[in-house]
Amino acid sequence: MIADDTLAYADAECTEAAPECFSPAWWHARSHQELREFLDRGFGSAGFDGATAEAERRAREQRKAEDESARRKAARKKSLRLGILEALLLGCLVAVIAILLLR
C-alpha cells in the first residue's frame, strides 16, 4: 500500500463502526506491514506516535519471550548438570562402599 491508500484505509477504519480510532486496541489489530507504513511516513504524520509505541510494545513482548525462553533453557541445563553430578557422586559412594566391604 502506498501512503495515500494507507491514509484512506485509516480513515475508513475511523468511522462510527470503529469509534476508538488510534486506541491501543486499534493499534494491536494493525499488521506489522501497516505499522511500518505509518512509520515510513515520518515524524509528525498522523499516527506516527501510536505506531512507534505499538512497535516498541511488540519489541518488548518479543524480547520478554526470548528472555523467558533463555531462562527456561538455562534452568533445564542446570537441572541436567545437577542430575549428572548426583549420579557421579552416587557412583563414587557405591565404589567406596564396595572397596571397604571387599577388604
C-alpha positions, 0 to 999 in steps of 0.5 A: 500500500502506498501512503495515500491508500494507507491514509484512506484505509485509516480513515475508513477504519475511523468511522462510527463502526470503529469509534476508538480510532488510534486506541491501543486496541486499534493499534494491536489489530494493525499488521506489522506491514501497516505499522511500518507504513505509518512509520515510513511516513515520518515524524509528525504524520498522523499516527506516527506516535501510536505506531512507534509505541505499538512497535516498541510494545511488540519489541518488548513482548518479543524480547520478554519471550526470548528472555523467558525462553533463555531462562527456561533453557538455562534452568533445564541445563542446570537441572541436567548438570545437577542430575549428572553430578548426583549420579557421579557422586552416587557412583563414587559412594557405591565404589567406596562402599564396595572397596571397604566391604571387599577388604 
